[in-house]
Amino acid sequence: RDTLLIACGPAKLSLVDYDPVSHTLVMRAVFSFDELTAGGAFEHGVPPLLRASPRAECALLAVHATSLLLIPLRPTATSTLAVAKAPEAEPDRAEELAALVAQRSAADGADAHVFEAHAEDDASWSQLPMHEMGLTHLRDVTFLRGQAPPVAVALAEQTPTFPGRLPHPSLTCTCELSAFSLSVPSGRATRIWRAAGLPSDAHTLVALPEPPGGVLVIADSSLL
């Protein structure tokens, strides 16, 4: 049975099933994340951003322009939110990948970038540290195809610019791509690569099918 994930402003998520017999939509569950703004800054008028992984392992929901939520779509030890049926004995390779990234980073003289999510008590979702991940001004996020565990690529602008800086290219290439391998059971995001210096007018990411795979960055005046 097909299931739709619908994000509604300011910060709500609905799960809707399609009934092929009656050709109707049946509401399964509704979640509200409005309380995430309590005691913190947030931006009004920014619609939620929802992306699901191609294999339906998880979804990412950005709300209030300040919170990035990791939502499992298959049953786990700590989550009962199931949209897709879990595969048989599929290992979670994110922990292995995190160790590999740490080894390579140590060899290159750099630190591994592993970010732990904050999970609420009795919640089926976890909140990723958006600011620590360098996603202060998130433009878009998508999932790469053919990746296990799921890999999310985010487009963000750490330091916003303005049109008056257009004559200075070094001050207008302010967007950045970051790829994160997601461990859904542990709520961990491991940054595996990053690309800086993208145009400030970049706004959309499109995951490309394999081969060759990768991601297409769409800007107002260029394609990358």
PyMOL CGO cylinders between C-alpha atoms (Angstrom):
from pymol import cmd
from pymol.cgo import CYLINDER

trace = [
    CYLINDER, 0.00, 0.00, 0.00, 1.30, 3.42, -0.95, 0.3, 1, 1, 1, 1, 1, 1,
    CYLINDER, 1.30, 3.42, -0.95, 1.82, 6.01, 1.75, 0.3, 1, 1, 1, 1, 1, 1,
    CYLINDER, 1.82, 6.01, 1.75, 2.14, 9.76, 1.29, 0.3, 1, 1, 1, 1, 1, 1,
    CYLINDER, 2.14, 9.76, 1.29, 4.22, 12.01, 3.55, 0.3, 1, 1, 1, 1, 1, 1,
    CYLINDER, 4.22, 12.01, 3.55, 2.79, 15.53, 3.57, 0.3, 1, 1, 1, 1, 1, 1,
    CYLINDER, 2.79, 15.53, 3.57, 4.49, 18.45, 5.29, 0.3, 1, 1, 1, 1, 1, 1,
    CYLINDER, 4.49, 18.45, 5.29, 2.31, 21.40, 6.21, 0.3, 1, 1, 1, 1, 1, 1,
    CYLINDER, 2.31, 21.40, 6.21, 3.26, 24.76, 7.64, 0.3, 1, 1, 1, 1, 1, 1,
    CYLINDER, 3.26, 24.76, 7.64, 4.42, 25.83, 10.00, 0.3, 1, 1, 1, 1, 1, 1,
    CYLINDER, 4.42, 25.83, 10.00, 5.75, 22.48, 11.27, 0.3, 1, 1, 1, 1, 1, 1,
    CYLINDER, 5.75, 22.48, 11.27, 3.41, 19.53, 10.80, 0.3, 1, 1, 1, 1, 1, 1,
    CYLINDER, 3.41, 19.53, 10.80, 3.78, 16.13, 9.17, 0.3, 1, 1, 1, 1, 1, 1,
    CYLINDER, 3.78, 16.13, 9.17, 0.94, 13.89, 7.99, 0.3, 1, 1, 1, 1, 1, 1,
    CYLINDER, 0.94, 13.89, 7.99, 1.02, 10.23, 6.97, 0.3, 1, 1, 1, 1, 1, 1,
    CYLINDER, 1.02, 10.23, 6.97, -1.73, 9.37, 4.49, 0.3, 1, 1, 1, 1, 1, 1,
    CYLINDER, -1.73, 9.37, 4.49, -2.45, 5.91, 3.06, 0.3, 1, 1, 1, 1, 1, 1,
    CYLINDER, -2.45, 5.91, 3.06, -4.01, 5.31, -0.34, 0.3, 1, 1, 1, 1, 1, 1,
    CYLINDER, -4.01, 5.31, -0.34, -6.79, 2.72, -0.32, 0.3, 1, 1, 1, 1, 1, 1,
    CYLINDER, -6.79, 2.72, -0.32, -6.92, 1.11, -3.80, 0.3, 1, 1, 1, 1, 1, 1,
    CYLINDER, -6.92, 1.11, -3.80, -10.33, -0.45, -3.11, 0.3, 1, 1, 1, 1, 1, 1,
    CYLINDER, -10.33, -0.45, -3.11, -12.23, 2.73, -2.32, 0.3, 1, 1, 1, 1, 1, 1,
    CYLINDER, -12.23, 2.73, -2.32, -9.77, 5.07, -4.11, 0.3, 1, 1, 1, 1, 1, 1,
    CYLINDER, -9.77, 5.07, -4.11, -9.63, 7.30, -1.07, 0.3, 1, 1, 1, 1, 1, 1,
    CYLINDER, -9.63, 7.30, -1.07, -6.94, 8.74, 1.18, 0.3, 1, 1, 1, 1, 1, 1,
    CYLINDER, -6.94, 8.74, 1.18, -6.95, 7.52, 4.79, 0.3, 1, 1, 1, 1, 1, 1,
    CYLINDER, -6.95, 7.52, 4.79, -5.17, 9.55, 7.47, 0.3, 1, 1, 1, 1, 1, 1,
    CYLINDER, -5.17, 9.55, 7.47, -2.78, 7.36, 9.45, 0.3, 1, 1, 1, 1, 1, 1,
    CYLINDER, -2.78, 7.36, 9.45, -1.08, 9.87, 11.75, 0.3, 1, 1, 1, 1, 1, 1,
    CYLINDER, -1.08, 9.87, 11.75, -0.39, 13.57, 12.25, 0.3, 1, 1, 1, 1, 1, 1,
    CYLINDER, -0.39, 13.57, 12.25, 2.67, 15.01, 13.99, 0.3, 1, 1, 1, 1, 1, 1,
    CYLINDER, 2.67, 15.01, 13.99, 3.24, 18.57, 15.15, 0.3, 1, 1, 1, 1, 1, 1,
    CYLINDER, 3.24, 18.57, 15.15, 6.71, 20.02, 15.74, 0.3, 1, 1, 1, 1, 1, 1,
    CYLINDER, 6.71, 20.02, 15.74, 5.60, 23.50, 16.72, 0.3, 1, 1, 1, 1, 1, 1,
    CYLINDER, 5.60, 23.50, 16.72, 7.07, 23.06, 20.20, 0.3, 1, 1, 1, 1, 1, 1,
    CYLINDER, 7.07, 23.06, 20.20, 10.60, 22.99, 18.76, 0.3, 1, 1, 1, 1, 1, 1,
    CYLINDER, 10.60, 22.99, 18.76, 10.54, 26.79, 18.66, 0.3, 1, 1, 1, 1, 1, 1,
    CYLINDER, 10.54, 26.79, 18.66, 10.13, 27.08, 22.43, 0.3, 1, 1, 1, 1, 1, 1,
    CYLINDER, 10.13, 27.08, 22.43, 13.01, 29.01, 23.94, 0.3, 1, 1, 1, 1, 1, 1,
    CYLINDER, 13.01, 29.01, 23.94, 14.86, 29.46, 20.64, 0.3, 1, 1, 1, 1, 1, 1,
    CYLINDER, 14.86, 29.46, 20.64, 15.00, 31.64, 17.55, 0.3, 1, 1, 1, 1, 1, 1,
    CYLINDER, 15.00, 31.64, 17.55, 13.15, 30.67, 14.41, 0.3, 1, 1, 1, 1, 1, 1,
    CYLINDER, 13.15, 30.67, 14.41, 12.09, 32.22, 11.11, 0.3, 1, 1, 1, 1, 1, 1,
    CYLINDER, 12.09, 32.22, 11.11, 8.46, 33.01, 10.32, 0.3, 1, 1, 1, 1, 1, 1,
    CYLINDER, 8.46, 33.01, 10.32, 7.01, 32.26, 6.91, 0.3, 1, 1, 1, 1, 1, 1,
    CYLINDER, 7.01, 32.26, 6.91, 9.55, 29.58, 5.94, 0.3, 1, 1, 1, 1, 1, 1,
    CYLINDER, 9.55, 29.58, 5.94, 7.71, 26.46, 4.70, 0.3, 1, 1, 1, 1, 1, 1,
    CYLINDER, 7.71, 26.46, 4.70, 8.84, 23.03, 5.89, 0.3, 1, 1, 1, 1, 1, 1,
    CYLINDER, 8.84, 23.03, 5.89, 11.22, 21.07, 3.66, 0.3, 1, 1, 1, 1, 1, 1,
    CYLINDER, 11.22, 21.07, 3.66, 10.57, 17.32, 3.41, 0.3, 1, 1, 1, 1, 1, 1,
    CYLINDER, 10.57, 17.32, 3.41, 12.72, 14.74, 1.62, 0.3, 1, 1, 1, 1, 1, 1,
    CYLINDER, 12.72, 14.74, 1.62, 12.48, 10.93, 1.75, 0.3, 1, 1, 1, 1, 1, 1,
    CYLINDER, 12.48, 10.93, 1.75, 15.28, 8.50, 0.94, 0.3, 1, 1, 1, 1, 1, 1,
    CYLINDER, 15.28, 8.50, 0.94, 14.85, 6.49, -2.30, 0.3, 1, 1, 1, 1, 1, 1,
    CYLINDER, 14.85, 6.49, -2.30, 14.64, 3.17, -0.43, 0.3, 1, 1, 1, 1, 1, 1,
    CYLINDER, 14.64, 3.17, -0.43, 12.23, 4.56, 2.18, 0.3, 1, 1, 1, 1, 1, 1,
    CYLINDER, 12.23, 4.56, 2.18, 14.58, 4.04, 5.13, 0.3, 1, 1, 1, 1, 1, 1,
    CYLINDER, 14.58, 4.04, 5.13, 14.07, 7.54, 6.52, 0.3, 1, 1, 1, 1, 1, 1,
    CYLINDER, 14.07, 7.54, 6.52, 13.01, 11.10, 5.82, 0.3, 1, 1, 1, 1, 1, 1,
    CYLINDER, 13.01, 11.10, 5.82, 14.48, 14.49, 6.65, 0.3, 1, 1, 1, 1, 1, 1,
    CYLINDER, 14.48, 14.49, 6.65, 12.19, 17.33, 7.68, 0.3, 1, 1, 1, 1, 1, 1,
    CYLINDER, 12.19, 17.33, 7.68, 13.49, 20.88, 8.07, 0.3, 1, 1, 1, 1, 1, 1,
    CYLINDER, 13.49, 20.88, 8.07, 11.11, 23.12, 10.03, 0.3, 1, 1, 1, 1, 1, 1,
    CYLINDER, 11.11, 23.12, 10.03, 11.29, 26.71, 11.25, 0.3, 1, 1, 1, 1, 1, 1,
    CYLINDER, 11.29, 26.71, 11.25, 14.55, 27.06, 9.24, 0.3, 1, 1, 1, 1, 1, 1,
    CYLINDER, 14.55, 27.06, 9.24, 16.35, 26.01, 12.43, 0.3, 1, 1, 1, 1, 1, 1,
    CYLINDER, 16.35, 26.01, 12.43, 15.49, 22.34, 13.06, 0.3, 1, 1, 1, 1, 1, 1,
    CYLINDER, 15.49, 22.34, 13.06, 16.38, 19.26, 10.99, 0.3, 1, 1, 1, 1, 1, 1,
    CYLINDER, 16.38, 19.26, 10.99, 14.51, 16.11, 11.98, 0.3, 1, 1, 1, 1, 1, 1,
    CYLINDER, 14.51, 16.11, 11.98, 15.54, 12.54, 11.14, 0.3, 1, 1, 1, 1, 1, 1,
    CYLINDER, 15.54, 12.54, 11.14, 12.40, 10.42, 10.87, 0.3, 1, 1, 1, 1, 1, 1,
    CYLINDER, 12.40, 10.42, 10.87, 12.70, 6.63, 10.48, 0.3, 1, 1, 1, 1, 1, 1,
    CYLINDER, 12.70, 6.63, 10.48, 10.24, 5.12, 8.02, 0.3, 1, 1, 1, 1, 1, 1,
    CYLINDER, 10.24, 5.12, 8.02, 10.88, 1.53, 9.03, 0.3, 1, 1, 1, 1, 1, 1,
    CYLINDER, 10.88, 1.53, 9.03, 10.44, -0.04, 12.47, 0.3, 1, 1, 1, 1, 1, 1,
    CYLINDER, 10.44, -0.04, 12.47, 13.53, 0.11, 14.71, 0.3, 1, 1, 1, 1, 1, 1,
    CYLINDER, 13.53, 0.11, 14.71, 14.22, -0.69, 18.34, 0.3, 1, 1, 1, 1, 1, 1,
    CYLINDER, 14.22, -0.69, 18.34, 13.24, 2.85, 19.36, 0.3, 1, 1, 1, 1, 1, 1,
    CYLINDER, 13.24, 2.85, 19.36, 10.71, 3.75, 16.69, 0.3, 1, 1, 1, 1, 1, 1,
    CYLINDER, 10.71, 3.75, 16.69, 7.29, 2.40, 15.82, 0.3, 1, 1, 1, 1, 1, 1,
    CYLINDER, 7.29, 2.40, 15.82, 6.72, 4.73, 12.88, 0.3, 1, 1, 1, 1, 1, 1,
    CYLINDER, 6.72, 4.73, 12.88, 6.64, 2.37, 9.89, 0.3, 1, 1, 1, 1, 1, 1,
    CYLINDER, 6.64, 2.37, 9.89, 5.81, 3.45, 6.36, 0.3, 1, 1, 1, 1, 1, 1,
    CYLINDER, 5.81, 3.45, 6.36, 7.69, 0.73, 4.51, 0.3, 1, 1, 1, 1, 1, 1,
    CYLINDER, 7.69, 0.73, 4.51, 8.29, -2.89, 5.43, 0.3, 1, 1, 1, 1, 1, 1,
    CYLINDER, 8.29, -2.89, 5.43, 11.74, -3.52, 6.82, 0.3, 1, 1, 1, 1, 1, 1,
    CYLINDER, 11.74, -3.52, 6.82, 14.03, -5.77, 4.72, 0.3, 1, 1, 1, 1, 1, 1,
    CYLINDER, 14.03, -5.77, 4.72, 15.29, -9.05, 6.08, 0.3, 1, 1, 1, 1, 1, 1,
    CYLINDER, 15.29, -9.05, 6.08, 18.44, -8.72, 8.22, 0.3, 1, 1, 1, 1, 1, 1,
    CYLINDER, 18.44, -8.72, 8.22, 19.80, -5.67, 6.44, 0.3, 1, 1, 1, 1, 1, 1,
    CYLINDER, 19.80, -5.67, 6.44, 22.85, -4.46, 8.41, 0.3, 1, 1, 1, 1, 1, 1,
    CYLINDER, 22.85, -4.46, 8.41, 23.36, -0.84, 9.28, 0.3, 1, 1, 1, 1, 1, 1,
    CYLINDER, 23.36, -0.84, 9.28, 26.61, 0.12, 7.53, 0.3, 1, 1, 1, 1, 1, 1,
    CYLINDER, 26.61, 0.12, 7.53, 26.66, 3.69, 8.82, 0.3, 1, 1, 1, 1, 1, 1,
    CYLINDER, 26.66, 3.69, 8.82, 28.71, 2.73, 11.88, 0.3, 1, 1, 1, 1, 1, 1,
    CYLINDER, 28.71, 2.73, 11.88, 31.28, 1.02, 9.65, 0.3, 1, 1, 1, 1, 1, 1,
    CYLINDER, 31.28, 1.02, 9.65, 31.36, 4.06, 7.36, 0.3, 1, 1, 1, 1, 1, 1,
    CYLINDER, 31.36, 4.06, 7.36, 31.82, 6.41, 10.32, 0.3, 1, 1, 1, 1, 1, 1,
    CYLINDER, 31.82, 6.41, 10.32, 34.87, 4.41, 11.44, 0.3, 1, 1, 1, 1, 1, 1,
    CYLINDER, 34.87, 4.41, 11.44, 36.28, 4.49, 7.90, 0.3, 1, 1, 1, 1, 1, 1,
    CYLINDER, 36.28, 4.49, 7.90, 35.82, 8.26, 7.69, 0.3, 1, 1, 1, 1, 1, 1,
    CYLINDER, 35.82, 8.26, 7.69, 37.58, 8.66, 11.03, 0.3, 1, 1, 1, 1, 1, 1,
    CYLINDER, 37.58, 8.66, 11.03, 40.54, 6.59, 9.82, 0.3, 1, 1, 1, 1, 1, 1,
    CYLINDER, 40.54, 6.59, 9.82, 40.89, 8.55, 6.58, 0.3, 1, 1, 1, 1, 1, 1,
    CYLINDER, 40.89, 8.55, 6.58, 40.52, 11.87, 8.36, 0.3, 1, 1, 1, 1, 1, 1,
    CYLINDER, 40.52, 11.87, 8.36, 43.22, 10.92, 10.86, 0.3, 1, 1, 1, 1, 1, 1,
    CYLINDER, 43.22, 10.92, 10.86, 45.53, 9.95, 7.99, 0.3, 1, 1, 1, 1, 1, 1,
    CYLINDER, 45.53, 9.95, 7.99, 44.92, 13.32, 6.35, 0.3, 1, 1, 1, 1, 1, 1,
    CYLINDER, 44.92, 13.32, 6.35, 45.48, 15.21, 9.60, 0.3, 1, 1, 1, 1, 1, 1,
    CYLINDER, 45.48, 15.21, 9.60, 41.83, 16.25, 9.93, 0.3, 1, 1, 1, 1, 1, 1,
    CYLINDER, 41.83, 16.25, 9.93, 39.10, 15.46, 12.43, 0.3, 1, 1, 1, 1, 1, 1,
    CYLINDER, 39.10, 15.46, 12.43, 36.20, 13.18, 11.65, 0.3, 1, 1, 1, 1, 1, 1,
    CYLINDER, 36.20, 13.18, 11.65, 32.88, 14.99, 11.53, 0.3, 1, 1, 1, 1, 1, 1,
    CYLINDER, 32.88, 14.99, 11.53, 30.28, 12.85, 13.28, 0.3, 1, 1, 1, 1, 1, 1,
    CYLINDER, 30.28, 12.85, 13.28, 27.13, 14.49, 14.61, 0.3, 1, 1, 1, 1, 1, 1,
    CYLINDER, 27.13, 14.49, 14.61, 24.86, 12.89, 17.21, 0.3, 1, 1, 1, 1, 1, 1,
    CYLINDER, 24.86, 12.89, 17.21, 21.13, 13.51, 17.06, 0.3, 1, 1, 1, 1, 1, 1,
    CYLINDER, 21.13, 13.51, 17.06, 19.06, 14.54, 20.06, 0.3, 1, 1, 1, 1, 1, 1,
    CYLINDER, 19.06, 14.54, 20.06, 16.16, 12.17, 20.59, 0.3, 1, 1, 1, 1, 1, 1,
    CYLINDER, 16.16, 12.17, 20.59, 13.17, 13.11, 22.69, 0.3, 1, 1, 1, 1, 1, 1,
    CYLINDER, 13.17, 13.11, 22.69, 11.80, 10.66, 25.23, 0.3, 1, 1, 1, 1, 1, 1,
    CYLINDER, 11.80, 10.66, 25.23, 9.36, 8.17, 23.68, 0.3, 1, 1, 1, 1, 1, 1,
    CYLINDER, 9.36, 8.17, 23.68, 9.69, 9.93, 20.31, 0.3, 1, 1, 1, 1, 1, 1,
    CYLINDER, 9.69, 9.93, 20.31, 9.94, 8.18, 16.96, 0.3, 1, 1, 1, 1, 1, 1,
    CYLINDER, 9.94, 8.18, 16.96, 12.13, 10.95, 15.54, 0.3, 1, 1, 1, 1, 1, 1,
    CYLINDER, 12.13, 10.95, 15.54, 15.40, 12.64, 16.44, 0.3, 1, 1, 1, 1, 1, 1,
    CYLINDER, 15.40, 12.64, 16.44, 16.68, 16.18, 15.96, 0.3, 1, 1, 1, 1, 1, 1,
    CYLINDER, 16.68, 16.18, 15.96, 20.02, 16.65, 14.21, 0.3, 1, 1, 1, 1, 1, 1,
    CYLINDER, 20.02, 16.65, 14.21, 22.32, 19.50, 15.32, 0.3, 1, 1, 1, 1, 1, 1,
    CYLINDER, 22.32, 19.50, 15.32, 21.66, 21.69, 12.31, 0.3, 1, 1, 1, 1, 1, 1,
    CYLINDER, 21.66, 21.69, 12.31, 23.97, 24.56, 13.26, 0.3, 1, 1, 1, 1, 1, 1,
    CYLINDER, 23.97, 24.56, 13.26, 26.86, 22.28, 14.23, 0.3, 1, 1, 1, 1, 1, 1,
    CYLINDER, 26.86, 22.28, 14.23, 26.52, 20.54, 10.86, 0.3, 1, 1, 1, 1, 1, 1,
    CYLINDER, 26.52, 20.54, 10.86, 27.05, 23.84, 9.05, 0.3, 1, 1, 1, 1, 1, 1,
    CYLINDER, 27.05, 23.84, 9.05, 23.45, 24.06, 7.83, 0.3, 1, 1, 1, 1, 1, 1,
    CYLINDER, 23.45, 24.06, 7.83, 22.60, 27.42, 9.36, 0.3, 1, 1, 1, 1, 1, 1,
    CYLINDER, 22.60, 27.42, 9.36, 20.82, 28.74, 6.24, 0.3, 1, 1, 1, 1, 1, 1,
    CYLINDER, 20.82, 28.74, 6.24, 19.58, 25.58, 4.55, 0.3, 1, 1, 1, 1, 1, 1,
    CYLINDER, 19.58, 25.58, 4.55, 18.56, 26.01, 0.91, 0.3, 1, 1, 1, 1, 1, 1,
    CYLINDER, 18.56, 26.01, 0.91, 17.74, 22.43, -0.09, 0.3, 1, 1, 1, 1, 1, 1,
    CYLINDER, 17.74, 22.43, -0.09, 18.47, 18.81, 0.74, 0.3, 1, 1, 1, 1, 1, 1,
    CYLINDER, 18.47, 18.81, 0.74, 18.20, 15.59, -1.25, 0.3, 1, 1, 1, 1, 1, 1,
    CYLINDER, 18.20, 15.59, -1.25, 19.19, 11.93, -1.03, 0.3, 1, 1, 1, 1, 1, 1,
    CYLINDER, 19.19, 11.93, -1.03, 21.73, 10.34, -3.36, 0.3, 1, 1, 1, 1, 1, 1,
    CYLINDER, 21.73, 10.34, -3.36, 20.47, 7.34, -5.28, 0.3, 1, 1, 1, 1, 1, 1,
    CYLINDER, 20.47, 7.34, -5.28, 21.86, 3.85, -4.91, 0.3, 1, 1, 1, 1, 1, 1,
    CYLINDER, 21.86, 3.85, -4.91, 23.43, 4.46, -1.49, 0.3, 1, 1, 1, 1, 1, 1,
    CYLINDER, 23.43, 4.46, -1.49, 23.18, 2.19, 1.55, 0.3, 1, 1, 1, 1, 1, 1,
    CYLINDER, 23.18, 2.19, 1.55, 23.09, 3.47, 4.24, 0.3, 1, 1, 1, 1, 1, 1,
    CYLINDER, 23.09, 3.47, 4.24, 21.25, 6.58, 2.99, 0.3, 1, 1, 1, 1, 1, 1,
    CYLINDER, 21.25, 6.58, 2.99, 23.39, 9.59, 2.08, 0.3, 1, 1, 1, 1, 1, 1,
    CYLINDER, 23.39, 9.59, 2.08, 21.84, 13.06, 2.24, 0.3, 1, 1, 1, 1, 1, 1,
    CYLINDER, 21.84, 13.06, 2.24, 23.35, 16.06, 0.45, 0.3, 1, 1, 1, 1, 1, 1,
    CYLINDER, 23.35, 16.06, 0.45, 22.50, 19.51, 1.80, 0.3, 1, 1, 1, 1, 1, 1,
    CYLINDER, 22.50, 19.51, 1.80, 22.91, 22.93, 0.21, 0.3, 1, 1, 1, 1, 1, 1,
    CYLINDER, 22.91, 22.93, 0.21, 23.41, 25.75, 2.69, 0.3, 1, 1, 1, 1, 1, 1,
    CYLINDER, 23.41, 25.75, 2.69, 24.79, 29.28, 2.92, 0.3, 1, 1, 1, 1, 1, 1,
    CYLINDER, 24.79, 29.28, 2.92, 26.72, 29.84, 6.11, 0.3, 1, 1, 1, 1, 1, 1,
    CYLINDER, 26.72, 29.84, 6.11, 27.23, 33.59, 5.61, 0.3, 1, 1, 1, 1, 1, 1,
    CYLINDER, 27.23, 33.59, 5.61, 24.47, 35.24, 3.55, 0.3, 1, 1, 1, 1, 1, 1,
    CYLINDER, 24.47, 35.24, 3.55, 25.54, 37.78, 0.95, 0.3, 1, 1, 1, 1, 1, 1,
    CYLINDER, 25.54, 37.78, 0.95, 23.68, 40.52, -0.96, 0.3, 1, 1, 1, 1, 1, 1,
    CYLINDER, 23.68, 40.52, -0.96, 23.63, 41.85, -4.59, 0.3, 1, 1, 1, 1, 1, 1,
    CYLINDER, 23.63, 41.85, -4.59, 26.01, 44.69, -3.74, 0.3, 1, 1, 1, 1, 1, 1,
    CYLINDER, 26.01, 44.69, -3.74, 28.84, 42.16, -3.57, 0.3, 1, 1, 1, 1, 1, 1,
    CYLINDER, 28.84, 42.16, -3.57, 28.33, 40.82, -7.12, 0.3, 1, 1, 1, 1, 1, 1,
    CYLINDER, 28.33, 40.82, -7.12, 31.45, 42.60, -8.47, 0.3, 1, 1, 1, 1, 1, 1,
    CYLINDER, 31.45, 42.60, -8.47, 33.49, 40.56, -5.98, 0.3, 1, 1, 1, 1, 1, 1,
    CYLINDER, 33.49, 40.56, -5.98, 33.18, 36.83, -6.85, 0.3, 1, 1, 1, 1, 1, 1,
    CYLINDER, 33.18, 36.83, -6.85, 35.03, 35.80, -3.72, 0.3, 1, 1, 1, 1, 1, 1,
    CYLINDER, 35.03, 35.80, -3.72, 32.25, 37.37, -1.65, 0.3, 1, 1, 1, 1, 1, 1,
    CYLINDER, 32.25, 37.37, -1.65, 29.35, 35.90, -3.62, 0.3, 1, 1, 1, 1, 1, 1,
    CYLINDER, 29.35, 35.90, -3.62, 30.41, 32.23, -3.82, 0.3, 1, 1, 1, 1, 1, 1,
    CYLINDER, 30.41, 32.23, -3.82, 29.03, 31.58, -0.35, 0.3, 1, 1, 1, 1, 1, 1,
    CYLINDER, 29.03, 31.58, -0.35, 27.01, 28.37, -0.75, 0.3, 1, 1, 1, 1, 1, 1,
    CYLINDER, 27.01, 28.37, -0.75, 28.30, 24.98, 0.29, 0.3, 1, 1, 1, 1, 1, 1,
    CYLINDER, 28.30, 24.98, 0.29, 27.44, 21.33, -0.34, 0.3, 1, 1, 1, 1, 1, 1,
    CYLINDER, 27.44, 21.33, -0.34, 27.74, 18.78, 2.46, 0.3, 1, 1, 1, 1, 1, 1,
    CYLINDER, 27.74, 18.78, 2.46, 27.11, 15.03, 2.24, 0.3, 1, 1, 1, 1, 1, 1,
    CYLINDER, 27.11, 15.03, 2.24, 26.10, 13.08, 5.34, 0.3, 1, 1, 1, 1, 1, 1,
    CYLINDER, 26.10, 13.08, 5.34, 25.82, 9.34, 5.81, 0.3, 1, 1, 1, 1, 1, 1,
    CYLINDER, 25.82, 9.34, 5.81, 22.83, 8.70, 8.06, 0.3, 1, 1, 1, 1, 1, 1,
    CYLINDER, 22.83, 8.70, 8.06, 22.59, 5.95, 10.64, 0.3, 1, 1, 1, 1, 1, 1,
    CYLINDER, 22.59, 5.95, 10.64, 18.87, 5.75, 11.28, 0.3, 1, 1, 1, 1, 1, 1,
    CYLINDER, 18.87, 5.75, 11.28, 18.87, 3.42, 14.33, 0.3, 1, 1, 1, 1, 1, 1,
    CYLINDER, 18.87, 3.42, 14.33, 21.48, 5.45, 16.22, 0.3, 1, 1, 1, 1, 1, 1,
    CYLINDER, 21.48, 5.45, 16.22, 20.44, 8.88, 14.91, 0.3, 1, 1, 1, 1, 1, 1,
    CYLINDER, 20.44, 8.88, 14.91, 23.96, 9.69, 13.75, 0.3, 1, 1, 1, 1, 1, 1,
    CYLINDER, 23.96, 9.69, 13.75, 25.04, 11.81, 10.77, 0.3, 1, 1, 1, 1, 1, 1,
    CYLINDER, 25.04, 11.81, 10.77, 28.61, 11.45, 9.48, 0.3, 1, 1, 1, 1, 1, 1,
    CYLINDER, 28.61, 11.45, 9.48, 29.87, 14.10, 7.09, 0.3, 1, 1, 1, 1, 1, 1,
    CYLINDER, 29.87, 14.10, 7.09, 31.76, 12.28, 4.34, 0.3, 1, 1, 1, 1, 1, 1,
    CYLINDER, 31.76, 12.28, 4.34, 32.59, 15.16, 2.01, 0.3, 1, 1, 1, 1, 1, 1,
    CYLINDER, 32.59, 15.16, 2.01, 32.05, 18.88, 1.55, 0.3, 1, 1, 1, 1, 1, 1,
    CYLINDER, 32.05, 18.88, 1.55, 32.33, 21.29, -1.40, 0.3, 1, 1, 1, 1, 1, 1,
    CYLINDER, 32.33, 21.29, -1.40, 32.53, 25.04, -0.77, 0.3, 1, 1, 1, 1, 1, 1,
    CYLINDER, 32.53, 25.04, -0.77, 32.60, 28.07, -3.06, 0.3, 1, 1, 1, 1, 1, 1,
    CYLINDER, 32.60, 28.07, -3.06, 29.29, 27.53, -4.86, 0.3, 1, 1, 1, 1, 1, 1,
    CYLINDER, 29.29, 27.53, -4.86, 27.36, 30.54, -6.23, 0.3, 1, 1, 1, 1, 1, 1,
    CYLINDER, 27.36, 30.54, -6.23, 25.17, 32.38, -3.75, 0.3, 1, 1, 1, 1, 1, 1,
    CYLINDER, 25.17, 32.38, -3.75, 22.15, 32.05, -6.08, 0.3, 1, 1, 1, 1, 1, 1,
    CYLINDER, 22.15, 32.05, -6.08, 22.18, 28.22, -5.93, 0.3, 1, 1, 1, 1, 1, 1,
    CYLINDER, 22.18, 28.22, -5.93, 18.80, 27.06, -4.68, 0.3, 1, 1, 1, 1, 1, 1,
    CYLINDER, 18.80, 27.06, -4.68, 17.88, 23.51, -5.78, 0.3, 1, 1, 1, 1, 1, 1,
    CYLINDER, 17.88, 23.51, -5.78, 19.45, 20.04, -5.68, 0.3, 1, 1, 1, 1, 1, 1,
    CYLINDER, 19.45, 20.04, -5.68, 18.48, 17.22, -8.05, 0.3, 1, 1, 1, 1, 1, 1,
    CYLINDER, 18.48, 17.22, -8.05, 19.77, 13.70, -7.40, 0.3, 1, 1, 1, 1, 1, 1,
    CYLINDER, 19.77, 13.70, -7.40, 20.91, 12.04, -10.64, 0.3, 1, 1, 1, 1, 1, 1,
    CYLINDER, 20.91, 12.04, -10.64, 20.28, 8.37, -11.43, 0.3, 1, 1, 1, 1, 1, 1,
    CYLINDER, 20.28, 8.37, -11.43, 23.17, 5.93, -11.66, 0.3, 1, 1, 1, 1, 1, 1,
    CYLINDER, 23.17, 5.93, -11.66, 25.26, 5.94, -13.71, 0.3, 1, 1, 1, 1, 1, 1,
    CYLINDER, 25.26, 5.94, -13.71, 26.83, 8.41, -13.20, 0.3, 1, 1, 1, 1, 1, 1,
    CYLINDER, 26.83, 8.41, -13.20, 24.90, 9.37, -10.06, 0.3, 1, 1, 1, 1, 1, 1,
    CYLINDER, 24.90, 9.37, -10.06, 25.78, 12.38, -7.99, 0.3, 1, 1, 1, 1, 1, 1,
    CYLINDER, 25.78, 12.38, -7.99, 23.79, 15.56, -7.62, 0.3, 1, 1, 1, 1, 1, 1,
    CYLINDER, 23.79, 15.56, -7.62, 22.95, 18.50, -9.88, 0.3, 1, 1, 1, 1, 1, 1,
    CYLINDER, 22.95, 18.50, -9.88, 23.05, 21.98, -8.35, 0.3, 1, 1, 1, 1, 1, 1,
    CYLINDER, 23.05, 21.98, -8.35, 20.69, 24.50, -9.95, 0.3, 1, 1, 1, 1, 1, 1,
    CYLINDER, 20.69, 24.50, -9.95, 21.43, 28.23, -9.60, 0.3, 1, 1, 1, 1, 1, 1,
    CYLINDER, 21.43, 28.23, -9.60, 19.79, 31.26, -11.18, 0.3, 1, 1, 1, 1, 1, 1,
    CYLINDER, 19.79, 31.26, -11.18, 22.54, 31.60, -13.77, 0.3, 1, 1, 1, 1, 1, 1,
    CYLINDER, 22.54, 31.60, -13.77, 24.34, 28.24, -13.86, 0.3, 1, 1, 1, 1, 1, 1,
    CYLINDER, 24.34, 28.24, -13.86, 24.15, 24.47, -13.49, 0.3, 1, 1, 1, 1, 1, 1,
    CYLINDER, 24.15, 24.47, -13.49, 26.78, 22.62, -11.49, 0.3, 1, 1, 1, 1, 1, 1,
]
cmd.load_cgo(trace, "trace")
